[in-house]
Amino acid sequence: MPTEYLETTVDKFVFKVRPGCWYSDPGVWVQVENGLARVGLTDYRQQSSGDVAFAEVQPVGTELRQGDDFAQIETIKVMIAVPSPVSGTIREVNEALIASPELINQDPYGDGWLALIELSDWEADRANLLAAEQYLEVMRAQAEEEMQKR
């Protein structure tokens, strides 16, 4: 896994984007591995949402269409419904999140992943996702907009 990240700083916050992944506008990353998509919250999404207190992912075998909610994340600030960036069937759920939901905050692109989804239409799904460089720009704009609201 790459350790070099693309970074942007907004106000005093540094947000990281991992190259080699695909991203949805709501802040969910996708890493494709042998027909499976490992998915999780982006660094920006987890930082802007607050400390994760609880994470619940739909069970193994759940069929998803791109955009369907597949996880609920409860933080100290908000409850987030997480839309799936891809279509397919959940094959594995990150069981470590049951005991340690804070992994989402500590390592959003690593140990804090949410689910492994068997892809059913990657070519169509990918057309709706952003490359790392594109997401970096979207994320920067979202972060700057959020700062102006405060």
DSSP file (Angstrom, degrees, kcal/mol; ACC not computed):
  #  RESIDUE AA STRUCTURE BP1 BP2  ACC     N-H-->O    O-->H-N    N-H-->O    O-->H-N    TCO  KAPPA ALPHA  PHI   PSI    X-CA   Y-CA   Z-CA
    1    1 A M              0   0    0      0, 0.0     2,-0.1     0, 0.0   109,-0.0   0.000 360.0 360.0 360.0 138.3    0.0    0.0    0.0
    2    2 A P        -     0   0    0      0, 0.0     0, 0.0     0, 0.0     0, 0.0  -0.382 360.0-168.1 -69.0 145.5    1.3    3.4   -0.8
    3    3 A T        +     0   0    0     -2,-0.1     2,-0.5     2,-0.0     0, 0.0   0.561  61.8  94.5-107.3 -13.1    2.4    5.6    2.1
    4    4 A E        -     0   0    0     15,-0.0     2,-0.3    14,-0.0     0, 0.0  -0.687  60.5-167.7 -81.0 127.2    2.7    8.8    0.1
    5    5 A Y        -     0   0    0     -2,-0.5     2,-0.4    13,-0.1    13,-0.2  -0.817  25.5-121.2-113.6 153.1   -0.5   10.8    0.3
    6    6 A L  E     -A   17   0A   0     11,-2.9    11,-2.7    -2,-0.3     2,-0.3  -0.765  42.6-165.5 -81.2 139.7   -1.7   13.8   -1.6
    7    7 A E  E     -A   16   0A   0     -2,-0.4     2,-0.3     9,-0.2     9,-0.2  -0.952  21.1-176.0-132.8 150.1   -2.4   16.5    1.0
    8    8 A T  E     -A   15   0A   0      7,-1.9     7,-2.9    -2,-0.3     2,-0.5  -0.990  15.6-145.9-138.4 147.1   -4.2   19.8    1.3
    9    9 A T  E     -A   14   0A   0     -2,-0.3     2,-0.5     5,-0.2     5,-0.2  -0.960  14.3-178.4-115.7 126.1   -4.3   22.2    4.2
   10   10 A V  E >   -A   13   0A   0      3,-2.4     3,-2.5    -2,-0.5     2,-0.3  -0.990  68.8 -38.9-124.2 122.8   -7.4   24.2    5.0
   11   11 A D  T 3  S-     0   0    0     -2,-0.5   133,-0.0     1,-0.3   132,-0.0  -0.487 126.3 -29.8  57.6-121.6   -7.2   26.6    7.9
   12   12 A K  T 3  S+     0   0    0     -2,-0.3     2,-0.4    -3,-0.1    -1,-0.3   0.297 118.1 101.6-105.6  10.3   -5.2   24.6   10.4
   13   13 A F  E <   -A   10   0A   0     -3,-2.5    -3,-2.4     2,-0.0     2,-0.5  -0.777  56.1-154.3-100.6 137.4   -6.4   21.1    9.2
   14   14 A V  E     -A    9   0A   0     -2,-0.4     2,-0.4    -5,-0.2    -5,-0.2  -0.937  12.1-166.5-108.0 128.3   -4.4   18.8    7.0
   15   15 A F  E     -A    8   0A   0     -7,-2.9    -7,-1.9    -2,-0.5     2,-0.3  -0.948   5.6-151.7-118.0 135.6   -6.4   16.3    4.9
   16   16 A K  E     -A    7   0A   0     -2,-0.4    27,-0.6    -9,-0.2    28,-0.4  -0.817   8.8-167.9-110.7 145.9   -4.9   13.3    3.1
   17   17 A V  E     -A    6   0A   0    -11,-2.7   -11,-2.9    -2,-0.3    25,-0.0  -0.999  20.9-133.9-128.3 131.5   -6.0   11.5    0.0
   18   18 A R    >   -     0   0    0     -2,-0.4     3,-1.1   -13,-0.2   -13,-0.1  -0.760  19.0-131.9 -90.6 121.9   -4.5    8.2   -0.9
   19   19 A P  T 3  S+     0   0    0      0, 0.0     3,-0.1     0, 0.0   -15,-0.0  -0.302  89.4  42.1 -62.6 153.4   -3.4    7.8   -4.6
   20   20 A G  T 3  S+     0   0    0      1,-0.4     2,-0.2    11,-0.0    -2,-0.0   0.381  96.0  98.9  89.7  -5.2   -4.5    4.7   -6.3
   21   21 A C    <   -     0   0    0     -3,-1.1   111,-0.6    10,-0.1    -1,-0.4  -0.699  67.0-131.0-107.2 164.7   -8.0    4.8   -4.8
   22   22 A W  E     -BC  30 131B   0      8,-2.6     8,-2.5    -2,-0.2     2,-0.4  -0.827  24.5-152.2-109.9 155.2  -11.3    6.0   -6.3
   23   23 A Y  E     -BC  29 130B   0    107,-2.3   107,-3.2    -2,-0.3     2,-0.3  -0.963  10.3-143.5-135.6 144.3  -13.5    8.4   -4.4
   24   24 A S  E >>  -B   28   0B   0      4,-2.3     3,-2.2    -2,-0.4     4,-0.5  -0.761  33.8-112.8 -99.4 154.5  -17.2    9.3   -4.2
   25   25 A D  T 34 S+     0   0    0     -2,-0.3    -1,-0.1     1,-0.3   104,-0.0   0.855 114.3  60.7 -53.2 -41.4  -18.3   12.9   -3.6
   26   26 A P  T 34 S-     0   0    0      0, 0.0    -1,-0.3     0, 0.0    -3,-0.0   0.471 125.8 -95.4 -72.0   3.1  -19.7   12.1   -0.1
   27   27 A G  T <4 S+     0   0    0     -3,-2.2    15,-2.4     1,-0.3     2,-0.4   0.890  76.7 137.1  91.9  41.2  -16.2   11.0    1.0
   28   28 A V  E  <  -BD  24  41B   0     -4,-0.5    -4,-2.3    13,-0.2    -1,-0.3  -0.982  38.1-148.4-119.1 131.6  -16.0    7.3    0.6
   29   29 A W  E     -BD  23  40B   0     11,-2.9    11,-1.4    -2,-0.4     2,-0.4  -0.660   6.1-158.9 -99.4 156.8  -12.9    5.7   -0.9
   30   30 A V  E     -BD  22  39B   0     -8,-2.5    -8,-2.6    -2,-0.2     2,-0.5  -0.999   7.5-173.9-133.7 129.7  -12.6    2.5   -3.0
   31   31 A Q  E     - D   0  38B   0      7,-2.4     7,-2.9    -2,-0.4     2,-0.4  -0.984  20.6-142.8-123.0 120.2   -9.6    0.4   -3.6
   32   32 A V  E     + D   0  37B   0     -2,-0.5     2,-0.4     5,-0.2     5,-0.2  -0.689  23.3 173.3 -88.8 129.8  -10.1   -2.4   -6.1
   33   33 A E  E >   - D   0  36B   0      3,-3.5     3,-1.4    -2,-0.4    -2,-0.0  -0.914  68.4 -33.3-137.4 105.2   -8.3   -5.8   -5.3
   34   34 A N  T 3  S-     0   0    0     -2,-0.4     3,-0.1     1,-0.3    -1,-0.0   0.899 125.5 -40.4  52.4  51.7   -9.0   -8.8   -7.6
   35   35 A G  T 3  S+     0   0    0      1,-0.3    84,-2.1    83,-0.1     2,-0.4   0.498 122.2 103.8  78.2   2.4  -12.7   -8.0   -8.4
   36   36 A L  E <   -DE  33 118B   0     -3,-1.4    -3,-3.5    82,-0.2     2,-0.6  -0.900  61.2-144.2-116.2 147.9  -13.3   -6.8   -4.8
   37   37 A A  E     -DE  32 117B   0     80,-3.0    80,-2.8    -2,-0.4     2,-0.5  -0.951   4.5-156.1-113.3 119.1  -13.7   -3.3   -3.6
   38   38 A R  E     -DE  31 116B   0     -7,-2.9    -7,-2.4    -2,-0.6     2,-0.3  -0.824  24.8-170.9 -87.4 129.5  -12.3   -2.4   -0.1
   39   39 A V  E     +DE  30 115B   0     76,-2.5    75,-3.2    -2,-0.5    76,-1.2  -0.905  16.8 145.1-128.5 151.9  -14.2    0.7    1.0
   40   40 A G  E     -D   29   0B   0    -11,-1.4   -11,-2.9    -2,-0.3     2,-0.2  -0.968  49.1 -71.5-166.7 176.4  -14.0    3.2    3.8
   41   41 A L  E     -D   28   0B   0     71,-0.4   -13,-0.2    -2,-0.3   -14,-0.1  -0.571  50.7-116.3 -80.2 144.1  -14.4    6.9    4.9
   42   42 A T     >  -     0   0    0    -15,-2.4     4,-2.5    -2,-0.2     5,-0.2  -0.300  26.2-107.6 -72.9 164.1  -11.9    9.4    3.6
   43   43 A D  H  > S+     0   0    0    -27,-0.6     4,-2.5     1,-0.2     5,-0.2   0.912 121.2  49.7 -57.8 -44.8   -9.6   11.3    5.9
   44   44 A Y  H  > S+     0   0    0    -28,-0.4     4,-2.8     1,-0.2     5,-0.2   0.933 110.2  50.0 -62.0 -45.4  -11.7   14.5    5.3
   45   45 A R  H  > S+     0   0    0      1,-0.2     4,-1.1     2,-0.2    -2,-0.2   0.912 113.7  44.4 -62.6 -42.8  -15.0   12.8    6.0
   46   46 A Q  H  X S+     0   0    0     -4,-2.5     4,-1.2     2,-0.2    -1,-0.2   0.907 115.6  47.7 -71.0 -38.2  -13.8   11.2    9.3
   47   47 A Q  H  < S+     0   0    0     -4,-2.5     3,-0.3    -5,-0.2    -2,-0.2   0.919 113.6  46.6 -67.0 -41.6  -12.2   14.4   10.5
   48   48 A S  H  < S+     0   0    0     -4,-2.8    -1,-0.2    -5,-0.2    -2,-0.2   0.692 112.3  52.0 -75.0 -16.8  -15.1   16.6    9.7
   49   49 A S  H  < S-     0   0    0     -4,-1.1    28,-0.6     1,-0.2    29,-0.5   0.712 105.8-129.3 -91.7 -22.4  -17.6   14.2   11.3
   50   50 A G     <  -     0   0    0     -4,-1.2    -1,-0.2    -3,-0.3     2,-0.2  -0.427  49.7 -17.5 102.4-179.4  -15.8   13.8   14.6
   51   51 A D        -     0   0    0     -2,-0.1    25,-1.6     1,-0.1     2,-0.4  -0.429  69.3-122.8 -67.1 127.0  -14.7   11.0   16.8
   52   52 A V  E     +H   75   0C   0     23,-0.2    23,-0.3    -2,-0.2     3,-0.1  -0.561  34.1 171.9 -75.1 126.8  -16.4    7.7   15.8
   53   53 A A  E     +     0   0C   0     21,-3.1     2,-0.3    -2,-0.4    22,-0.2   0.677  68.4   9.3-102.5 -26.5  -18.3    6.1   18.7
   54   54 A F  E     -H   74   0C   0     20,-1.9    20,-3.1    47,-0.1     2,-0.4  -0.980  56.7-167.7-158.9 138.3  -20.0    3.3   16.8
   55   55 A A  E     -H   73   0C   0     -2,-0.3     2,-0.5    42,-0.3    18,-0.2  -0.993   5.5-176.9-134.2 127.6  -19.9    1.8   13.3
   56   56 A E  E     -H   72   0C   0     16,-2.9    16,-2.9    -2,-0.4     2,-0.4  -0.979   5.1-169.9-127.7 120.7  -22.5   -0.6   11.9
   57   57 A V  E     -H   71   0C   0     -2,-0.5    14,-0.2    14,-0.2     3,-0.1  -0.848  35.0 -98.6-108.2 143.1  -22.0   -2.1    8.4
   58   58 A Q        -     0   0    0     12,-3.1     3,-0.1    -2,-0.4    -1,-0.1  -0.209  55.6 -92.3 -53.8 150.9  -24.7   -4.1    6.6
   59   59 A P    >   -     0   0    0      0, 0.0     3,-1.9     0, 0.0    31,-0.2  -0.188  46.6 -81.7 -71.1 160.1  -24.2   -7.9    7.0
   60   60 A V  T 3  S+     0   0    0      1,-0.2    31,-0.2    31,-0.1     3,-0.1  -0.306 118.1  36.6 -53.7 137.8  -22.2  -10.1    4.6
   61   61 A G  T 3  S+     0   0    0     29,-3.2    -1,-0.2     1,-0.3     2,-0.2   0.220  80.1 138.6  98.3 -13.5  -24.4  -11.1    1.7
   62   62 A T    <   -     0   0    0     -3,-1.9    28,-2.7    28,-0.1     2,-0.4  -0.478  47.5-139.4 -66.7 129.4  -26.2   -7.7    1.4
   63   63 A E  E     -F   89   0B   0     26,-0.2     2,-0.3    -2,-0.2    26,-0.2  -0.767  23.6-169.3 -92.8 136.7  -26.6   -6.7   -2.2
   64   64 A L  E     -F   88   0B   0     24,-3.7    24,-2.2    -2,-0.4     2,-0.4  -0.916  19.4-152.9-127.0 148.6  -26.0   -3.0   -3.0
   65   65 A R    >   -     0   0    0     -2,-0.3     3,-2.7    22,-0.2    19,-0.3  -0.889  51.4 -82.7-108.2 151.9  -26.5   -0.6   -5.8
   66   66 A Q  T 3  S+     0   0    0     -2,-0.4    21,-0.1     1,-0.3     3,-0.1  -0.314 121.4  26.2 -53.1 127.6  -24.1    2.4   -6.1
   67   67 A G  T 3  S+     0   0    0     17,-3.0    -1,-0.3     1,-0.4     2,-0.1   0.166  87.8 128.6 101.1 -17.6  -25.6    5.0   -3.7
   68   68 A D    <   -     0   0    0     -3,-2.7    16,-3.5    18,-0.2    -1,-0.4  -0.473  68.8-108.7 -68.5 141.6  -27.4    2.6   -1.4
   69   69 A D  E     + I   0  83C   0     14,-0.3    -1,-0.1     1,-0.2     3,-0.1  -0.580  44.0 167.9 -70.5 127.9  -26.6    3.2    2.3
   70   70 A F  E     +     0   0C   0     12,-2.8   -12,-3.1    -2,-0.4     2,-0.3   0.487  58.4  30.7-119.4  -7.9  -24.4    0.3    3.5
   71   71 A A  E     -HI  57  82C   0     11,-1.0    11,-3.2   -14,-0.2     2,-0.4  -0.995  57.0-147.6-150.6 153.1  -23.1    1.6    6.9
   72   72 A Q  E     -HI  56  81C   0    -16,-2.9   -16,-2.9    -2,-0.3     2,-0.5  -0.992  16.5-168.1-119.5 127.9  -24.2    3.8    9.8
   73   73 A I  E     -HI  55  80C   0      7,-2.7     7,-3.4    -2,-0.4     2,-0.6  -0.975   3.4-161.6-118.5 124.2  -21.4    5.7   11.6
   74   74 A E  E     +HI  54  79C   0    -20,-3.1   -21,-3.1    -2,-0.5   -20,-1.9  -0.921  15.4 175.5-106.8 124.8  -22.2    7.4   14.9
   75   75 A T  E     -H   52   0C   0      3,-3.3   -23,-0.2    -2,-0.6   -25,-0.1  -0.631  49.4 -97.3-115.9 178.2  -19.8   10.1   16.0
   76   76 A I  S    S+     0   0    0    -25,-1.6   -26,-0.1    -2,-0.2   -24,-0.1   0.715 124.8  33.2 -67.5 -17.9  -19.8   12.5   19.0
   77   77 A K  S    S+     0   0    0    -28,-0.6     2,-0.3     1,-0.2    -1,-0.2   0.814 123.9   2.3-104.0 -40.8  -21.3   15.1   16.6
   78   78 A V        -     0   0    0    -29,-0.5    -3,-3.3     2,-0.0     2,-0.5  -0.895  55.7-118.6-146.5 166.6  -23.5   13.3   14.0
   79   79 A M  E     -I   74   0C   0     -2,-0.3     2,-0.5    -5,-0.2    -5,-0.2  -0.976  36.6-160.3-108.6 125.4  -25.0   10.1   12.7
   80   80 A I  E     -I   73   0C   0     -7,-3.4    -7,-2.7    -2,-0.5     2,-0.6  -0.919  15.0-153.7-113.9 129.7  -23.8    9.4    9.2
   81   81 A A  E     -I   72   0C   0     -2,-0.5    -9,-0.2    -9,-0.2    -2,-0.0  -0.901  22.9-145.2 -92.8 126.1  -25.5    7.1    6.6
   82   82 A V  E     -I   71   0C   0    -11,-3.2   -12,-2.8    -2,-0.6   -11,-1.0  -0.839   6.4-145.3-101.2 115.9  -22.7    6.0    4.3
   83   83 A P  E     -I   69   0C   0      0, 0.0   -14,-0.3     0, 0.0   -15,-0.2  -0.589  23.6-112.7 -80.3 138.1  -23.6    5.5    0.6
   84   84 A S        -     0   0    0    -16,-3.5   -17,-3.0   -19,-0.3   -16,-0.1  -0.485  15.5-154.0 -69.1 131.9  -21.9    2.7   -1.2
   85   85 A P  S    S+     0   0    0      0, 0.0     2,-0.3     0, 0.0    -1,-0.1   0.589  77.2  38.5 -80.0  -9.0  -19.6    4.0   -4.0
   86   86 A V  S    S-     0   0    0    -21,-0.1     2,-0.4   -18,-0.1   -19,-0.2  -0.901  78.2-117.2-137.9 163.5  -20.0    0.7   -5.9
   87   87 A S        +     0   0    0     -2,-0.3    33,-1.9   -22,-0.1    34,-0.6  -0.803  64.4  75.9 -98.5 144.4  -22.6   -1.9   -6.8
   88   88 A G  E    S-FG  64 119B   0    -24,-2.2   -24,-3.7    -2,-0.4     2,-0.4  -0.992  76.5 -53.7 155.3-159.4  -22.2   -5.5   -5.6
   89   89 A T  E     -FG  63 118B   0     29,-1.7    29,-3.2    -2,-0.3     2,-0.4  -0.962  46.2-115.6-122.1 131.6  -22.4   -7.9   -2.6
   90   90 A I  E     + G   0 117B   0    -28,-2.7   -29,-3.2    -2,-0.4    27,-0.2  -0.515  36.0 171.9 -66.8 123.3  -20.8   -7.4    0.7
   91   91 A R  E     +     0   0B   0     25,-3.2     2,-0.3    -2,-0.4    26,-0.2   0.662  64.0  14.1-105.3 -25.0  -18.3  -10.2    1.2
   92   92 A E  E     - G   0 116B   0     24,-1.6    24,-2.8   -33,-0.1     2,-0.4  -0.990  58.8-154.9-154.0 143.6  -16.6   -9.1    4.4
   93   93 A V  E     - G   0 115B   0     -2,-0.3     2,-1.3    22,-0.2    22,-0.2  -0.948  36.1-108.3-117.6 140.8  -17.2   -6.6    7.1
   94   94 A N    >   -     0   0    0     20,-2.3     3,-1.5    -2,-0.4     4,-0.2  -0.542  34.1-173.0 -71.9  96.6  -14.3   -5.2    9.2
   95   95 A E  T >> S+     0   0    0     -2,-1.3     3,-1.7     1,-0.3     4,-0.6   0.740  74.7  74.3 -64.4 -24.6  -15.0   -6.9   12.5
   96   96 A A  H 3> S+     0   0    0      1,-0.3     4,-2.2     2,-0.2     3,-0.3   0.767  84.3  68.2 -61.3 -24.2  -12.3   -4.9   14.2
   97   97 A L  H <4 S+     0   0    0     -3,-1.5   -42,-0.3     1,-0.2    -1,-0.3   0.718  86.0  68.5 -70.6 -19.6  -14.7   -1.9   14.2
   98   98 A I  H <4 S+     0   0    0     -3,-1.7    -1,-0.2    -4,-0.2    -2,-0.2   0.957 116.2  23.3 -62.4 -49.7  -17.0   -3.6   16.7
   99   99 A A  H  < S+     0   0    0     -4,-0.6    -2,-0.2    -3,-0.3    -1,-0.2   0.761 138.5  31.0 -86.2 -27.0  -14.5   -3.3   19.5
  100  100 A S    ><  +     0   0    0     -4,-2.2     3,-2.0    -5,-0.2    -1,-0.2  -0.526  57.1 159.4-135.1  67.3  -12.5   -0.4   18.1
  101  101 A P  T >  S+     0   0    0      0, 0.0     3,-1.8     0, 0.0     4,-0.4   0.744  70.3  77.2 -62.5 -19.8  -14.6    2.0   16.0
  102  102 A E  T >> S+     0   0    0      1,-0.3     4,-2.5     2,-0.2     3,-0.7   0.629  70.3  84.3 -65.8 -11.7  -12.0    4.7   16.5
  103  103 A L  H <> S+     0   0    0     -3,-2.0     4,-2.9     1,-0.2     9,-0.4   0.822  81.2  64.0 -57.3 -29.6   -9.8    2.9   13.9
  104  104 A I  H <4 S+     0   0    0     -3,-1.8    -1,-0.2    -4,-0.2    -2,-0.2   0.897 110.1  36.9 -61.4 -39.7  -11.9    4.9   11.3
  105  105 A N  H <4 S+     0   0    0     -3,-0.7    -2,-0.2    -4,-0.4    -1,-0.2   0.879 120.3  46.7 -77.2 -39.8  -10.4    8.1   12.8
  106  106 A Q  H  < S+     0   0    0     -4,-2.5    -2,-0.2     1,-0.2    -3,-0.2   0.856 134.0   7.1 -74.5 -35.9   -6.9    6.7   13.5
  107  107 A D    ><> +     0   0    0     -4,-2.9     5,-2.5    -5,-0.2     3,-1.6  -0.495  66.3 168.6-148.6  68.4   -6.3    4.9   10.1
  108  108 A P  T 3 5S+     0   0    0      0, 0.0   -67,-0.1     0, 0.0    -1,-0.1   0.791  83.8  40.4 -60.8 -29.8   -9.1    5.8    7.6
  109  109 A Y  T 3 5S+     0   0    0      4,-0.1    -5,-0.1   -69,-0.1   -67,-0.1   0.410 127.9  26.9 -97.4   1.9   -7.2    4.3    4.6
  110  110 A G  T X 5S+     0   0    0     -3,-1.6     3,-1.4    -7,-0.2    -3,-0.1   0.310 130.0   4.0-124.1-107.9   -5.9    1.3    6.5
  111  111 A D  T 3 5S+     0   0    0      1,-0.3    -7,-0.1    -8,-0.1    -8,-0.1   0.645 119.5  69.6 -64.5 -15.2   -7.2   -0.6    9.5
  112  112 A G  T 3 < +     0   0    0     -5,-2.5   -71,-0.4    -9,-0.4    -1,-0.3   0.220  68.4 134.1 -90.0  15.9  -10.4    1.7    9.5
  113  113 A W    <   -     0   0    0     -3,-1.4   -73,-0.3    -6,-0.1   -16,-0.1  -0.222  44.6-152.0 -60.9 157.8  -11.8    0.2    6.3
  114  114 A L        -     0   0    0    -75,-3.2   -20,-2.3     1,-0.3     2,-0.3   0.879  57.2 -12.1-100.7 -50.8  -15.6   -0.6    6.4
  115  115 A A  E     -EG  39  93B   0    -76,-1.2   -76,-2.5   -22,-0.2     2,-0.5  -0.974  46.1-128.4-153.0 160.9  -16.3   -3.5    4.0
  116  116 A L  E     -EG  38  92B   0    -24,-2.8   -25,-3.2    -2,-0.3   -24,-1.6  -0.982  32.4-165.6-112.8 122.0  -15.1   -5.6    1.1
  117  117 A I  E     -EG  37  90B   0    -80,-2.8   -80,-3.0    -2,-0.5     2,-0.6  -0.933  20.5-132.0-117.5 127.8  -17.7   -5.7   -1.7
  118  118 A E  E     -EG  36  89B   0    -29,-3.2   -29,-1.7    -2,-0.5   -82,-0.2  -0.675  37.1-124.2 -75.0 119.2  -17.7   -8.1   -4.6
  119  119 A L  E     + G   0  88B   0    -84,-2.1   -31,-0.3    -2,-0.6    -1,-0.1  -0.385  32.8 177.5 -72.1 138.8  -18.1   -5.8   -7.6
  120  120 A S  S    S+     0   0    0    -33,-1.9   -32,-0.2    -2,-0.1    -1,-0.1   0.637  83.1  10.2-110.3 -22.8  -21.0   -6.4  -10.0
  121  121 A D     >  +     0   0    0    -34,-0.6     4,-2.5     1,-0.1     3,-0.2  -0.321  67.1 160.5-154.6  63.1  -20.5   -3.5  -12.5
  122  122 A W  H  > S+     0   0    0      1,-0.2     4,-3.3     2,-0.2     5,-0.2   0.867  74.4  56.6 -58.8 -41.6  -17.1   -1.8  -11.9
  123  123 A E  H  > S+     0   0    0      1,-0.2     4,-1.1     2,-0.2    -1,-0.2   0.926 112.7  40.9 -59.3 -45.2  -16.9   -0.1  -15.3
  124  124 A A  H  4 S+     0   0    0     -3,-0.2     4,-0.5     2,-0.2     3,-0.2   0.911 117.1  49.0 -68.5 -42.1  -20.3    1.7  -14.8
  125  125 A D  H >< S+     0   0    0     -4,-2.5     3,-1.8     1,-0.2     4,-0.2   0.915 105.9  56.7 -63.1 -43.6  -19.5    2.5  -11.1
  126  126 A R  H >< S+     0   0    0     -4,-3.3     3,-1.7     1,-0.3    -1,-0.2   0.820  95.0  66.1 -61.2 -31.5  -16.1    3.9  -11.9
  127  127 A A  T 3< S+     0   0    0     -4,-1.1    -1,-0.3     1,-0.3    -2,-0.2   0.751 103.5  47.7 -61.4 -22.8  -17.6    6.4  -14.3
  128  128 A N  T <  S+     0   0    0     -3,-1.8    -1,-0.3    -4,-0.5     2,-0.2   0.351 101.6  83.0 -99.3   4.6  -19.3    8.0  -11.3
  129  129 A L  S <  S-     0   0    0     -3,-1.7     2,-0.4    -4,-0.2  -105,-0.2  -0.653  72.1-124.3-109.4 165.4  -16.1    8.1   -9.1
  130  130 A L  E     -C   23   0B   0   -107,-3.2  -107,-2.3    -2,-0.2     2,-0.1  -0.849  18.2-123.5-109.8 141.8  -13.2   10.5   -8.9
  131  131 A A  E  >  -C   22   0B   0     -2,-0.4     4,-2.8  -109,-0.2     5,-0.2  -0.353  41.9 -97.2 -70.6 164.6   -9.5    9.8   -9.2
  132  132 A A  H  > S+     0   0    0   -111,-0.6     4,-2.3     1,-0.2     5,-0.1   0.881 124.7  49.7 -54.6 -44.5   -7.4   10.9   -6.2
  133  133 A E  H  > S+     0   0    0      2,-0.2     4,-1.3     1,-0.2    -1,-0.2   0.892 112.8  47.4 -64.6 -39.6   -6.3   14.2   -7.8
  134  134 A Q  H  > S+     0   0    0      1,-0.2     4,-2.0     2,-0.2    -2,-0.2   0.918 112.1  49.4 -67.0 -43.3   -9.9   15.0   -8.7
  135  135 A Y  H  X S+     0   0    0     -4,-2.8     4,-3.6     1,-0.2     5,-0.3   0.877 102.9  61.7 -64.9 -36.4  -11.2   14.2   -5.2
  136  136 A L  H  X S+     0   0    0     -4,-2.3     4,-2.3    -5,-0.2    -1,-0.2   0.909 107.4  44.9 -54.6 -43.2   -8.4   16.3   -3.7
  137  137 A E  H  X S+     0   0    0     -4,-1.3     4,-2.2    -3,-0.2    -1,-0.2   0.917 114.6  47.3 -67.9 -44.1   -9.9   19.4   -5.5
  138  138 A V  H  X S+     0   0    0     -4,-2.0     4,-2.5     1,-0.2    -2,-0.2   0.932 113.7  48.7 -61.4 -46.1  -13.5   18.5   -4.5
  139  139 A M  H  X S+     0   0    0     -4,-3.6     4,-2.9     2,-0.2     5,-0.2   0.900 109.1  52.2 -62.0 -42.9  -12.4   17.8   -0.9
  140  140 A R  H  X S+     0   0    0     -4,-2.3     4,-2.6    -5,-0.3    -1,-0.2   0.928 111.3  47.5 -60.1 -44.9  -10.5   21.2   -0.7
  141  141 A A  H  X S+     0   0    0     -4,-2.2     4,-2.3     2,-0.2    -2,-0.2   0.907 112.8  48.7 -63.0 -42.4  -13.6   23.0   -1.9
  142  142 A Q  H  X S+     0   0    0     -4,-2.5     4,-2.3     2,-0.2    -2,-0.2   0.916 113.0  47.7 -63.4 -43.0  -15.8   21.2    0.6
  143  143 A A  H  X S+     0   0    0     -4,-2.9     4,-2.3     2,-0.2    -2,-0.2   0.905 112.2  48.5 -66.2 -42.0  -13.4   21.9    3.4
  144  144 A E  H  X S+     0   0    0     -4,-2.6     4,-1.7    -5,-0.2    -1,-0.2   0.898 111.9  49.7 -65.5 -39.6  -13.1   25.6    2.5
  145  145 A E  H  X S+     0   0    0     -4,-2.3     4,-1.1    -5,-0.2    -2,-0.2   0.911 110.4  50.5 -63.1 -42.5  -16.9   25.9    2.3
  146  146 A E  H  X S+     0   0    0     -4,-2.3     4,-0.7     1,-0.2     3,-0.5   0.898 108.3  52.6 -62.9 -41.6  -17.3   24.2    5.7
  147  147 A M  H >< S+     0   0    0     -4,-2.3     3,-0.8     1,-0.2    -1,-0.2   0.868 105.1  55.2 -62.7 -36.8  -14.7   26.7    7.2
  148  148 A Q  H 3< S+     0   0    0     -4,-1.7    -1,-0.2     1,-0.2    -2,-0.2   0.778 101.1  59.2 -69.0 -25.5  -16.7   29.7    5.9
  149  149 A K  H 3<        0   0    0     -4,-1.1    -1,-0.2    -3,-0.5    -2,-0.2   0.732 360.0 360.0 -73.1 -22.5  -19.9   28.4    7.6
  150  150 A R    <<        0   0    0     -3,-0.8    -1,-0.2    -4,-0.7    -2,-0.2   0.480 360.0 360.0 -77.8 360.0  -18.2   28.6   11.0
